[in-house]
Amino acid sequence: MRKELVFITSLCLSVAMFGCNSSQQQSKDEAPQKAKATTAVQPAKKANWVVQLESNCGEEIDPAQCVASKGFSVDAEGKYKLGGLNSEEPVKQGQVSSEELEKLKEVLKSTLSASQLSGKKDVPLEPEVVEGTEAEIQSDDLIKISRSGEALQDLVQTQKQEQGSRLSFSMDKQEDAMAVHKAMKELAKKYYLTPFPSANACLDQVDAYQARVKSAQFCATDADCSYFDSEFNAINGVDSDYVATLDFENSCYLAKAPLVGNAQSINKDAESLRGDLKKIGEVCGDKKAKDDCRSELDYLWTQNKAPRCDAGVCKRQDGLKFNSELYPSS
């Protein structure tokens, strides 16, 4: 009997010790996993904001002729919407250029990085302050912003008055508010064609053409690429020291022959692309070009260098300059 008790006691002790050791070993094994879990790198949070402009041009102007009267908005990825106020469906959507999106981000930088909008400020704008700013106060404008999915909040507001205007803003600095107002008005002027919404037939033609041009930018080597003048004539850049083009940043035209592209693709489709531009002219009329900008040719000085293939896309060489005159005097 005593032997049996000794055996049972030894067995229980062994089980207890083994169980304890097993638990300790499991804890040791889990520790590195827990440490790894706590040091895992979280993916960067995707930017999520929308800026919306609504304008009122007054009773003397037909709302259809008032830019952004039905709403114009741009989001963090550069997608713009025409219309869409009060939960209505936008009439049209599109994409601003990467350069335009970066400029908008820059003027919004202080607002997007702040934990909350600053207190509202209200100041008068004398005529001499507003005149010549490229975003002259000609309408009552309300700019709202949504950050991280929040509800839209008033950011900048302008009101016309007989003498000057008033500016209300929920930003730290007045100059930042003016910069946001200017940026949104310039984008709206470019993309929100009037009369609205009938002018969107013009934008539809432009978008279809731009898609064709973009699809003809592909390349595998530098030899695939060529410069093109305003009539779609290929220019290799080595044998000619300039290219006459309408494809530059401040060009008036909504659609024009591309400065660079895949030589074989554009040469093959040149006649069809010319036909697209002609149709755009017929549909858009005087809306094929923006107001208050240059409609003349610019001249890209190639320095006798051919365009390059960069990450599968044809691009002009870095450092090349445009001149508004073929042989500038200075």
C-alpha positions in Angstrom: 0.0 0.0 0.0 2.8 2.4 0.9 4.6 1.7 -2.4 1.4 2.5 -4.3 1.1 5.8 -2.5 4.7 6.6 -3.2 4.2 5.8 -6.9 1.0 7.9 -7.2 2.6 10.8 -5.4 5.7 10.7 -7.7 3.4 10.5 -10.7 1.4 13.6 -9.6 4.6 15.5 -8.9 5.9 14.6 -12.4 2.7 15.7 -14.1 2.7 19.0 -12.1 6.4 19.7 -13.0 5.9 18.8 -16.6 2.8 21.0 -16.9 4.7 23.9 -15.3 7.6 23.5 -17.5 5.3 23.2 -20.6 3.5 26.4 -19.6 6.8 28.2 -19.0 8.1 27.1 -22.4 4.9 28.2 -24.1 5.2 31.6 -22.5 8.8 31.9 -23.8 7.7 30.9 -27.3 4.8 33.4 -27.3 7.0 36.3 -26.0 8.8 37.0 -29.3 5.5 36.7 -31.2 4.0 39.4 -29.0 7.1 41.5 -29.4 6.8 41.2 -33.2 3.2 42.1 -33.1 3.8 45.3 -31.2 6.6 46.3 -33.6 4.7 45.7 -36.8 4.8 48.7 -39.2 1.3 50.0 -39.8 0.5 51.2 -43.4 0.4 54.9 -44.0 -3.1 56.4 -43.6 -4.6 57.3 -46.9 -5.3 61.0 -47.3 -9.1 61.6 -47.3 -10.3 65.2 -47.9 -12.6 67.1 -50.2 -12.7 70.8 -51.0 -15.9 72.2 -52.4 -16.6 75.6 -54.0 -20.1 77.1 -54.5 -20.5 80.5 -56.2 -23.4 82.9 -56.5 -22.9 85.5 -59.3 -26.0 87.6 -58.4 -29.4 88.1 -59.9 -28.1 89.8 -63.0 -26.3 86.6 -64.2 -28.0 83.4 -65.3 -26.9 80.6 -62.9 -26.1 78.5 -65.9 -23.4 81.0 -66.8 -22.0 81.3 -63.3 -19.0 79.1 -62.8 -19.4 76.7 -59.8 -23.0 77.8 -59.2 -24.0 74.1 -58.9 -20.8 73.2 -57.1 -17.2 72.2 -57.9 -15.2 69.9 -55.7 -11.7 68.3 -55.7 -10.6 65.4 -53.5 -7.3 64.2 -52.2 -6.7 62.0 -55.3 -7.3 64.9 -57.7 -10.8 63.8 -58.8 -13.1 66.7 -59.5 -16.8 66.8 -59.6 -19.1 69.3 -61.3 -22.4 69.7 -59.6 -23.3 67.5 -56.7 -24.5 70.0 -54.1 -27.1 69.0 -51.5 -26.5 65.3 -52.1 -27.4 65.6 -55.8 -25.6 63.4 -58.3 -22.6 65.2 -59.9 -23.1 66.0 -63.6 -19.6 65.1 -64.5 -16.4 63.8 -62.9 -12.8 64.1 -64.1 -9.2 64.4 -63.0 -7.1 67.5 -62.4 -3.4 67.3 -63.4 -0.8 66.1 -61.0 0.7 69.6 -61.0 -2.6 71.2 -60.1 -3.3 68.7 -57.3 0.2 69.5 -55.8 -0.5 73.2 -55.9 -3.9 72.7 -54.2 -2.2 70.5 -51.5 0.4 73.2 -50.9 -2.2 76.0 -50.2 -4.2 73.6 -48.0 -1.1 72.3 -46.1 -1.7 74.2 -42.9 -5.4 73.3 -42.8 -4.9 69.6 -43.5 -2.1 69.3 -40.8 -4.1 71.1 -38.1 -6.0 69.1 -35.5 -9.0 71.4 -36.1 -10.0 74.4 -38.1 -9.0 77.7 -36.5 -11.6 80.2 -35.2 -13.5 82.1 -37.8 -12.1 85.5 -38.8 -13.8 88.3 -40.8 -12.0 91.1 -42.6 -12.7 93.7 -45.2 -10.9 93.6 -48.6 -10.3 96.9 -50.2 -10.5 97.1 -54.0 -6.8 97.6 -54.3 -6.1 94.4 -52.4 -8.3 92.3 -54.6 -7.6 93.9 -58.1 -5.2 92.0 -60.3 -5.0 88.9 -58.1 -6.1 86.6 -60.9 -8.9 85.5 -58.6 -10.7 88.8 -58.5 -13.8 88.8 -56.2 -16.6 88.8 -58.7 -19.1 86.5 -57.0 -20.1 85.4 -53.5 -18.1 82.3 -52.9 -18.2 79.6 -50.2 -15.4 77.1 -49.9 -16.0 74.2 -47.6 -13.7 71.3 -46.6 -14.2 67.8 -45.3 -11.2 66.2 -43.6 -11.0 62.4 -42.9 -14.6 61.8 -43.8 -16.0 64.5 -41.6 -19.0 66.7 -42.5 -18.2 69.7 -44.7 -17.1 72.8 -42.7 -16.9 76.4 -43.9 -13.3 77.3 -44.7 -13.3 80.5 -46.8 -16.2 82.8 -47.8 -16.2 86.0 -49.9 -19.0 88.5 -50.3 -19.1 91.2 -52.9 -19.9 94.8 -51.7 -20.2 98.1 -53.4 -16.7 99.1 -52.1 -14.4 96.1 -52.0 -15.4 92.7 -50.5 -15.5 90.8 -47.2 -13.5 87.7 -46.5 -14.3 85.2 -43.8 -12.0 82.3 -43.1 -11.3 79.5 -40.6 -7.5 79.5 -41.2 -4.6 81.0 -39.3 -3.5 83.5 -42.0 -5.4 85.7 -44.4 -2.9 85.1 -47.1 -3.5 81.4 -46.8 -7.3 81.9 -47.2 -6.7 84.1 -50.3 -4.4 81.4 -51.8 -7.1 78.7 -51.3 -9.7 80.9 -52.8 -7.5 81.7 -55.8 -6.6 78.0 -56.4 -10.2 76.8 -56.3 -11.4 79.6 -58.5 -8.7 78.9 -61.1 -9.5 75.2 -61.2 -13.2 75.8 -61.5 -12.6 78.3 -64.3 -10.7 75.6 -66.2 -13.0 72.6 -65.6 -16.5 74.0 -65.0 -17.6 75.1 -68.5 -20.6 77.3 -68.9 -23.4 77.2 -69.8 -23.8 74.4 -67.3 -24.6 71.6 -67.8 -24.9 71.8 -71.6 -21.3 72.6 -72.1 -20.3 69.2 -70.8 -20.7 67.8 -74.3 -17.6 69.7 -75.0 -15.7 68.2 -72.0 -16.8 64.7 -73.1 -15.2 65.2 -76.4 -12.0 66.6 -74.8 -11.8 63.7 -72.3 -12.2 61.1 -75.1 -9.4 62.8 -77.1 -7.1 63.1 -74.0 -7.6 59.4 -73.3 -6.4 58.6 -76.9 -3.3 60.8 -76.5 -2.5 59.3 -73.1 -2.6 55.8 -74.6 0.0 56.9 -77.2 2.6 57.8 -74.6 4.0 54.3 -74.1 7.6 53.3 -74.9 10.2 50.6 -74.2 13.3 52.6 -75.2 14.2 56.2 -76.0 14.0 55.3 -79.7 10.2 54.8 -79.4 9.7 58.4 -78.6 9.4 61.6 -80.7 8.5 65.2 -80.4 5.4 66.4 -82.3 4.6 69.9 -83.4 1.1 71.5 -83.3 0.1 69.7 -86.5 1.2 66.2 -85.3 4.4 66.2 -87.4 7.1 64.1 -85.8 10.4 65.9 -84.9 13.2 63.8 -83.4 14.8 66.7 -81.6 18.3 65.8 -82.7 18.0 67.3 -86.3 15.9 70.2 -85.2 16.7 72.6 -82.3 13.1 73.6 -81.6 9.5 72.3 -81.7 6.5 74.6 -82.3 3.8 73.5 -79.9 0.6 74.4 -78.1 1.3 71.8 -75.4 2.6 73.9 -72.6 1.4 74.6 -69.0 -0.3 78.0 -69.7 -1.8 77.1 -73.0 -5.4 78.3 -73.6 -6.5 75.2 -75.4 -8.3 72.3 -73.7 -7.0 69.9 -76.3 -4.0 70.1 -78.5 -1.4 67.9 -80.2 0.9 66.3 -77.6 4.5 67.6 -77.4 5.9 64.0 -77.0 4.6 60.5 -77.7 5.2 57.1 -79.2 6.4 57.9 -82.7 4.8 54.9 -84.4 1.5 55.1 -82.7 0.9 58.9 -83.2 2.2 58.8 -86.8 -0.3 56.0 -87.6 -3.2 57.9 -86.0 -2.3 61.5 -86.9 -5.1 62.0 -89.4 -7.7 60.6 -87.0 -6.3 62.7 -84.1 -6.5 65.9 -86.3 -10.2 64.9 -86.9 -10.8 64.7 -83.2 -9.4 68.2 -82.7 -11.6 69.5 -85.5 -14.7 67.9 -83.9 -13.8 69.4 -80.5 -13.7 72.8 -82.2 -17.1 72.2 -83.7 -18.7 71.0 -80.4 -17.0 73.4 -78.1 -17.0 76.5 -80.2 -15.3 79.4 -78.3 -15.1 77.1 -75.3 -12.3 75.1 -76.9 -9.9 77.7 -75.4 -9.9 79.3 -72.0 -10.1 83.1 -71.5 -7.3 85.4 -70.4 -4.4 83.1 -71.4 -2.0 82.6 -74.3 -3.3 81.1 -77.5 -0.1 81.5 -79.5 2.5 78.8 -80.2 5.4 78.3 -77.9 8.7 77.0 -78.9 10.5 74.3 -77.0 14.3 74.4 -77.5 15.4 70.8 -77.7 19.2 71.4 -77.4 19.3 68.8 -80.2 18.4 66.1 -77.8 15.7 63.5 -78.5 12.9 62.8 -76.0 13.4 60.0 -73.4 11.6 57.0 -72.3 11.0 57.2 -68.5 9.3 54.2 -66.7 7.5 53.3 -69.9 6.3 56.8 -70.7 7.7 59.2 -73.4 8.8 62.5 -71.8 10.8 65.6 -72.9 14.4 65.9 -71.6 14.8 67.7 -68.3 15.9 71.3 -68.2 14.5 72.3 -71.6 12.9 75.7 -71.9 9.9 77.2 -73.8 10.1 80.6 -75.5 7.1 82.6 -76.7 9.2 83.8 -79.7 11.1 81.6 -82.1 14.2 83.8 -81.8 13.9 85.9 -78.7 15.9 89.2 -78.7 17.3 88.6 -75.3 
